[in-house]
Structures are given as C-alpha cells and as structure tokens.
C-alpha cells in the first residue's frame, strides 16, 4: 500500500475515533436519570400519588378513579369509587397494600368535597366525610402516623378550613373556627399535587399558600391546633404562589411554586428554610424553569426520614416536578439538573423508587438519581 494512502486511512480512522470519543463524552455530560413511562389502561388526569414502598403505590385521579400497584408498576388495578364519577381525587394517603384514604377536591355545594377510605385494596370504599357547606373546597391531606391525620381546605369565613382525624381517617372533625389560621384577602392553597399541606415528624404541619400578594407558610407544632405564619419573598396571585412543600430534617425544608396560568414563567420558583419554617429565602431556581407543583426526596437506600434524625446529605436528592418538566438537586436545592420534560403534577418516593403522575394517564417511575458531577466536554483542536 502506498505510504500516502496509508497515512490517509490512518487519519480517517483517527478522525472517526475522535468523533466517537467526543460523542461519548458529550453523552455522559448530558445523560441523567430519566423517567420510565408506564403504560396503563386509563386516560384520567392524576394529581395524587403515594408510594408506600418501592413496590406499592396508590394514585388518585379524576372521574372517581383510584389506581394501585403492588408489583412496582408492572401492572395496575384501575378502580372506580361507586357513585364518584364526578369526583376528582387530588390527594391520596395509603398505609399499605390494603388501606388508603382518598380526598376529592371540588365545591362542597356540588357534592364533591368528600373523603373515602378502603381497607380491602380498593374493592370497597366507605364515605367517611362529606360537606355541603357553601365555599368548602378540599386541597390536600396528610398523616403523621396510622392514626393522626389532617386535611386542608380553602378559607371559610376568613380562616383556612381544617379537618383532623384520630382514627386513621375513619372519622373527621372540623377544627374550631377560632383555632384555624387566619388568611389574607384572596389567600388560599392549591389542590394541584396534595403537597400544599405537609405533616412532618411527630406533630408538626406546614401549609403553603398563594392567592394573596405574597406566598406564605403556616406552621403548627401541635397537630394543627395552633398556628404561626411566615411571609416569604415569593410573589403570589390568584393563580400563583406555593404549590408543594417538603422537609428533610427538623430545620431544613423547601417550597416550590409558580403560576399555573403561565407554566413557563421564569420567576424564581424555589424557597428554602434552615430554621424549621420560621423564615424562608429564595433558593436557586430549578432547571427547567417554570411552575413546579410538588417536590419529594429520593433516598439512595430504602429509608425514610423519621422526623428526628437528620438524613445524610450525601445519600439523598430532591426531585421537583411540574408541567414545565422535572429537576433534581443533590445539594439541597443549591443547584439543579433536568430529569425530564414530562408534564407531571405530583411525585412520591419510597426510598430510591419514585412515581410521578400527570394528565391523560401519564405515570412515570424512576429508580436512580445521578449524583455525579457534570464532566467537561472534550474539545479537539483541528
């Protein structure tokens, strides 16, 4: 073979090698954990999700629909609550494979402010609460343990509507009016993901709001009997404010939000606290920007924060979801990276396994969040 031809071939193969190497490095730079989209036999809209264990997850949806998997999403039971065709289950809390409590968001005067409970995996449902009071609209539900729980509704007579239970959701009692937190004109919470109310630890509870001039965070340290409130720098309005809350220690927490009428709004969408919710300051905005309706915590191992011992910071990641896409942070909200573009409304993790839900039957599952730093892209000189 002539020497000149041999050199040309060598240069050709070397150029191909550089292209492959560059593509590999670029891929490692931009490739992060992605959602595995699960196929199900329903097109209902879903905003409530609770991953009880890595394999057991419950979902609340529109048209009176509840979904359940007990095998990690390989198959789903799609159930209709009898007489609930007009109901929209915006939040759901489960205690295992068999027992769950589902909350319907909607105007009480139209019969949609209801709470149901099942103890047989959704085969039968008991109506455990219903209100017909004009103005009652339920937003979210959460539990501290298998007995004590709390439910949030829009303000009534100038005060947030609060229900509590002491028997695992079998019965509910309205908090006395004088004990309910007082709202500002227009202030309310969003029933977008079931996470505008959050039960934390043994007795704490937080509520994020919008609707008024500025977003605020209410907090209680006695199961919702008495309340304090903190103002935040996040602007709010009839369609904007705080949508989701989460804590990973007694002191450290996050709130996410935005505007559901302008889901791509570039306004800062993350708030952080390091003093147990007494004060809130802006954190770094998510990537992608825009409305984030819920935030949850990924654990490298199957474990959950017990409300007492702080989680190791090198073992967790925050995952925020919304119509504009989802993001993750491995440094407690200081920086974010994209996870996907799917328009999820709500997310829940059981250890390292997470489930997210959206409209028209959209369900995603994720099992690993990358903690690796971005690699520098190789640049080759010509």
C-alpha positions as CSV (number, residue, x, y, z in Angstrom):
1,X,0.0,0.0,0.0
2,X,1.5,3.4,-0.9
3,X,2.6,5.4,2.1
4,X,0.4,8.4,1.2
5,X,-2.7,6.2,1.1
6,X,-1.8,4.5,4.3
7,X,-1.5,7.9,6.1
8,X,-4.8,9.0,4.7
9,X,-6.5,5.8,6.0
10,X,-4.9,6.3,9.4
11,X,-6.0,9.9,9.6
12,X,-9.5,8.8,8.5
13,X,-9.8,6.1,11.2
14,X,-8.4,8.5,13.8
15,X,-11.0,11.1,12.9
16,X,-13.7,8.6,13.4
17,X,-12.3,7.6,16.8
18,X,-12.3,11.3,17.9
19,X,-15.9,11.7,16.8
20,X,-16.9,8.6,18.8
21,X,-14.9,9.7,21.8
22,X,-16.4,13.2,21.7
23,X,-19.9,11.9,21.4
24,X,-19.4,9.6,24.3
25,X,-18.1,12.4,26.5
26,X,-20.9,14.6,25.4
27,X,-23.4,11.9,26.2
28,X,-22.0,11.4,29.7
29,X,-22.3,15.1,30.2
30,X,-26.0,15.4,29.3
31,X,-27.3,12.0,30.3
32,X,-29.0,11.8,33.7
33,X,-31.7,9.7,35.2
34,X,-34.8,9.6,33.2
35,X,-38.4,8.6,33.9
36,X,-39.6,5.3,32.7
37,X,-43.1,6.0,31.4
38,X,-45.6,3.2,32.4
39,X,-48.4,2.1,30.1
40,X,-51.8,1.9,31.8
41,X,-55.4,1.3,30.6
42,X,-56.8,4.7,31.5
43,X,-56.6,8.3,30.3
44,X,-57.8,10.0,33.5
45,X,-56.0,13.1,34.9
46,X,-54.0,12.3,38.1
47,X,-52.7,14.6,40.8
48,X,-52.5,12.5,43.9
49,X,-49.8,9.8,44.4
50,X,-48.4,8.0,47.4
51,X,-45.5,5.5,47.2
52,X,-45.8,3.4,50.3
53,X,-43.0,1.0,49.5
54,X,-40.9,0.6,46.3
55,X,-43.5,-1.8,45.0
56,X,-46.7,-0.5,46.4
57,X,-48.1,2.8,45.1
58,X,-51.6,4.4,45.1
59,X,-52.8,7.1,42.8
60,X,-55.8,9.4,42.8
61,X,-57.4,10.6,39.6
62,X,-60.4,12.2,38.0
63,X,-63.8,10.6,37.3
64,X,-63.7,8.9,40.7
65,X,-60.7,6.8,39.7
66,X,-58.1,5.3,42.0
67,X,-55.1,3.2,40.8
68,X,-52.9,0.8,42.8
69,X,-49.8,-1.3,42.0
70,X,-48.3,-3.9,44.3
71,X,-45.6,-5.1,42.0
72,X,-43.6,-2.0,41.2
73,X,-45.7,-0.7,38.4
74,X,-45.7,-3.9,36.3
75,X,-49.5,-3.9,36.5
76,X,-52.1,-1.6,37.9
77,X,-55.6,-2.0,39.3
78,X,-57.8,0.7,38.0
79,X,-60.8,1.2,40.4
80,X,-63.9,3.4,40.3
81,X,-65.3,4.6,43.6
82,X,-69.1,3.8,43.5
83,X,-71.1,7.0,43.0
84,X,-68.0,9.0,42.4
85,X,-68.0,9.7,38.7
86,X,-67.9,13.4,39.2
87,X,-65.1,13.3,41.8
88,X,-61.5,14.4,41.4
89,X,-59.2,12.6,43.8
90,X,-56.5,15.3,44.1
91,X,-54.8,13.6,47.1
92,X,-54.4,10.1,48.5
93,X,-52.6,8.6,51.5
94,X,-52.0,4.9,51.9
95,X,-51.0,2.8,54.9
96,X,-50.0,-0.3,52.9
97,X,-51.3,-2.6,50.2
98,X,-54.9,-2.7,51.6
99,X,-55.7,0.6,53.4
100,X,-55.9,4.0,51.8
101,X,-57.7,7.4,52.2
102,X,-58.7,9.3,49.1
103,X,-59.7,13.0,49.1
104,X,-61.8,14.6,46.4
105,X,-61.3,18.3,45.6
106,X,-64.3,20.3,44.5
107,X,-67.1,22.5,45.6
108,X,-69.0,21.1,48.6
109,X,-72.3,22.6,47.3
110,X,-72.0,20.3,44.3
111,X,-71.3,17.3,46.4
112,X,-67.6,17.0,45.6
113,X,-65.9,17.7,48.9
114,X,-65.6,14.1,50.1
115,X,-63.1,11.7,51.7
116,X,-63.3,7.9,51.2
117,X,-61.4,5.1,52.9
118,X,-60.8,1.5,51.9
119,X,-59.4,-1.4,53.9
120,X,-59.5,-4.1,51.2
121,X,-57.3,-2.8,48.5
122,X,-60.0,-0.7,46.9
123,X,-62.6,-3.4,46.4
124,X,-65.0,-1.4,48.6
125,X,-64.9,2.2,49.7
126,X,-66.5,3.9,52.7
127,X,-67.6,7.6,52.6
128,X,-66.0,8.9,55.8
129,X,-66.5,12.6,55.3
130,X,-68.7,14.9,53.2
131,X,-69.5,18.6,53.5
132,X,-72.3,20.6,51.8
133,X,-71.2,23.9,53.3
134,X,-71.0,26.6,50.6
135,X,-67.4,27.5,50.0
136,X,-65.7,24.4,51.3
137,X,-63.1,23.1,48.8
138,X,-60.6,20.5,50.0
139,X,-57.0,20.9,48.9
140,X,-54.8,18.2,50.5
141,X,-54.5,15.5,53.1
142,X,-51.6,14.1,55.1
143,X,-50.9,11.9,58.2
144,X,-48.3,11.8,60.9
145,X,-48.9,8.2,61.7
146,X,-51.5,5.4,61.1
147,X,-54.0,7.3,63.4
148,X,-53.5,11.0,63.3
149,X,-54.1,13.0,60.2
150,X,-55.1,16.4,58.8
151,X,-56.9,17.8,55.8
152,X,-56.7,21.3,54.4
153,X,-59.4,23.3,52.6
154,X,-59.8,26.8,51.2
155,X,-60.6,29.6,53.6
156,X,-64.1,29.8,55.0
157,X,-65.2,32.9,57.0
158,X,-61.7,34.2,56.6
159,X,-59.9,31.2,58.0
160,X,-58.3,28.1,56.4
161,X,-60.6,25.1,56.6
162,X,-59.0,22.4,58.7
163,X,-60.2,18.8,59.4
164,X,-58.4,16.3,61.8
165,X,-58.7,12.6,62.4
166,X,-57.5,10.4,65.3
167,X,-58.5,7.0,63.9
168,X,-56.7,6.7,60.6
169,X,-59.3,8.6,58.7
170,X,-62.4,6.7,59.7
171,X,-63.9,9.8,61.2
172,X,-63.1,13.5,60.7
173,X,-63.7,16.6,62.9
174,X,-63.7,20.2,61.9
175,X,-61.1,22.3,63.8
176,X,-62.9,25.0,65.8
177,X,-63.1,28.3,63.9
178,X,-61.0,30.2,66.5
179,X,-58.2,27.6,66.1
180,X,-58.0,27.9,62.3
181,X,-55.3,30.0,60.8
182,X,-56.5,33.4,59.5
183,X,-55.9,34.1,55.8
184,X,-55.4,37.3,54.0
185,X,-57.8,38.6,51.3
186,X,-57.7,36.2,48.4
187,X,-55.3,33.8,50.1
188,X,-55.7,30.0,49.6
189,X,-53.9,26.8,48.8
190,X,-53.7,25.0,45.5
191,X,-55.1,21.5,45.1
192,X,-52.5,20.7,42.5
193,X,-50.5,17.9,44.0
194,X,-51.7,17.2,47.5
195,X,-48.5,18.7,48.9
196,X,-49.5,22.2,49.8
197,X,-50.1,20.6,53.3
198,X,-47.3,18.5,54.8
199,X,-47.3,16.6,58.1
200,X,-43.7,16.5,59.4
201,X,-42.2,14.4,62.2
202,X,-44.3,13.6,65.2
203,X,-46.6,16.6,65.4
204,X,-45.6,19.4,63.0
205,X,-47.5,20.5,60.0
206,X,-46.9,23.1,57.3
207,X,-49.2,24.8,54.8
208,X,-48.1,26.7,51.7
209,X,-50.4,29.4,50.2
210,X,-50.9,31.7,47.2
211,X,-53.7,33.8,46.0
212,X,-52.8,36.9,48.0
213,X,-50.0,39.4,47.4
214,X,-47.2,37.2,48.7
215,X,-46.9,33.5,49.3
216,X,-46.9,32.5,53.0
217,X,-46.2,29.3,55.0
218,X,-48.3,28.4,58.0
219,X,-46.8,26.1,60.6
220,X,-48.1,24.2,63.7
221,X,-46.2,22.2,66.3
222,X,-49.3,20.6,68.0
223,X,-51.1,18.7,65.3
224,X,-52.7,21.8,63.8
225,X,-54.4,23.1,67.0
226,X,-52.4,26.4,67.0
227,X,-50.7,28.2,64.1
228,X,-48.0,30.7,63.3
229,X,-47.3,32.1,59.8
230,X,-44.2,33.2,57.9
231,X,-44.1,35.6,55.0
232,X,-41.9,34.7,52.0
233,X,-40.4,36.7,49.2
234,X,-42.3,34.6,46.5
235,X,-44.9,36.7,44.8
236,X,-48.4,35.3,44.6
237,X,-51.7,36.0,42.9
238,X,-55.0,34.3,42.0
239,X,-53.1,31.6,40.0
240,X,-49.6,31.7,41.6
241,X,-47.8,31.0,44.9
242,X,-46.5,28.0,46.7
243,X,-47.7,24.6,45.4
244,X,-45.6,22.0,47.2
245,X,-43.6,21.6,50.4
246,X,-41.0,19.1,51.8
247,X,-38.6,18.8,54.7
248,X,-35.5,16.5,55.1
249,X,-34.6,17.5,58.7
250,X,-36.2,19.3,61.6
251,X,-34.8,22.6,60.3
252,X,-34.3,22.2,56.6
253,X,-37.1,22.4,54.1
254,X,-38.1,23.5,50.6
255,X,-41.1,25.1,48.9
256,X,-41.8,25.2,45.2
257,X,-44.3,27.0,43.1
258,X,-45.1,29.3,40.2
259,X,-48.1,30.3,38.2
260,X,-50.5,27.6,36.7
261,X,-51.7,30.1,34.1
262,X,-48.1,30.7,32.9
263,X,-46.3,27.4,33.5
264,X,-43.1,28.6,31.7
265,X,-42.8,31.8,33.8
266,X,-39.2,32.5,34.6
267,X,-39.9,33.9,38.1
268,X,-37.9,32.3,40.8
269,X,-39.7,29.1,41.9
270,X,-37.8,27.7,44.9
271,X,-37.8,28.8,48.6
272,X,-35.6,27.3,51.3
273,X,-35.7,27.3,55.1
274,X,-33.0,26.3,57.6
275,X,-34.8,27.2,60.8
276,X,-37.8,25.0,60.7
277,X,-40.0,27.2,58.6
278,X,-39.7,30.4,60.7
279,X,-38.1,32.2,57.8
280,X,-37.9,31.5,54.1
281,X,-35.5,32.8,51.4
282,X,-35.0,32.2,47.7
283,X,-33.1,29.2,46.6
284,X,-31.7,28.5,43.1
285,X,-34.4,28.1,40.5
286,X,-35.0,24.7,39.0
287,X,-33.9,23.6,35.6
288,X,-36.1,23.7,33.6
289,X,-37.7,26.9,35.0
290,X,-41.4,27.3,35.3
291,X,-44.1,26.0,37.6
292,X,-43.2,23.2,40.0
293,X,-46.2,21.7,41.8
294,X,-44.5,19.1,44.0
295,X,-41.1,18.2,45.4
296,X,-40.1,14.9,47.0
297,X,-36.9,13.3,48.3
298,X,-35.0,10.4,46.8
299,X,-33.0,8.1,49.1
300,X,-30.1,6.1,47.8
301,X,-31.3,3.3,50.0
302,X,-34.9,2.4,51.0
303,X,-35.3,4.5,54.1
304,X,-37.4,7.5,55.2
305,X,-36.8,10.4,57.4
306,X,-38.4,9.7,60.8
307,X,-38.8,13.3,61.7
308,X,-36.0,13.2,64.2
309,X,-32.6,12.1,63.0
310,X,-31.3,14.1,60.1
311,X,-30.7,12.3,56.8
312,X,-27.1,12.1,55.5
313,X,-26.8,14.8,52.9
314,X,-24.7,12.6,50.6
315,X,-27.5,9.9,50.5
316,X,-30.4,12.0,49.1
317,X,-31.6,14.1,46.3
318,X,-34.6,16.4,45.8
319,X,-36.8,15.9,42.9
320,X,-39.2,18.7,41.8
321,X,-41.9,18.2,39.1
322,X,-44.3,20.4,37.2
323,X,-45.9,21.0,33.8
324,X,-42.7,22.5,32.6
325,X,-40.6,19.4,33.4
326,X,-38.8,17.9,36.3
327,X,-35.5,18.6,38.0
328,X,-33.2,17.1,40.7
329,X,-30.8,18.5,43.2
330,X,-28.1,16.6,45.1
331,X,-27.0,19.6,47.2
332,X,-30.3,20.5,49.0
333,X,-31.5,23.0,46.3
334,X,-28.3,24.9,45.7
335,X,-28.1,23.7,42.1
336,X,-30.5,21.7,39.8
337,X,-30.2,19.5,36.7
338,X,-33.0,18.4,34.3
339,X,-34.5,15.0,34.8
340,X,-37.2,15.0,32.1
341,X,-39.7,17.1,30.1
342,X,-42.8,15.2,31.0
343,X,-45.6,17.4,32.5
344,X,-46.0,15.7,35.9
345,X,-48.2,17.2,38.6
346,X,-47.2,15.2,41.6
347,X,-44.4,12.9,42.8
348,X,-43.8,10.5,45.7
349,X,-40.7,8.4,46.7
350,X,-40.3,5.3,48.8
351,X,-36.6,5.2,49.3
352,X,-34.9,5.1,45.8
353,X,-38.1,4.4,43.9
354,X,-40.3,7.3,42.8
355,X,-43.6,7.6,41.0
356,X,-44.9,10.7,39.3
357,X,-48.3,11.4,37.7
358,X,-49.8,13.8,35.3
359,X,-52.7,14.3,32.9
360,X,-54.2,11.7,30.5
361,X,-52.9,8.6,32.2
362,X,-49.3,9.8,32.5
363,X,-47.3,7.8,35.1
364,X,-43.6,7.8,35.4
365,X,-41.2,5.7,37.5
366,X,-37.6,6.4,38.4
367,X,-35.1,4.3,40.4
368,X,-31.9,6.1,40.3
369,X,-30.9,9.8,40.5
370,X,-27.4,10.6,39.3
371,X,-25.2,12.2,41.9
372,X,-22.2,12.5,39.5
373,X,-20.9,16.0,38.6
374,X,-21.0,17.0,35.0
375,X,-18.0,16.0,33.0
376,X,-16.2,18.6,31.0
377,X,-16.8,18.2,27.3
378,X,-13.6,17.4,25.3
379,X,-12.7,19.9,22.6
380,X,-10.3,18.8,19.9
381,X,-8.1,21.2,18.1
382,X,-8.1,20.9,14.3
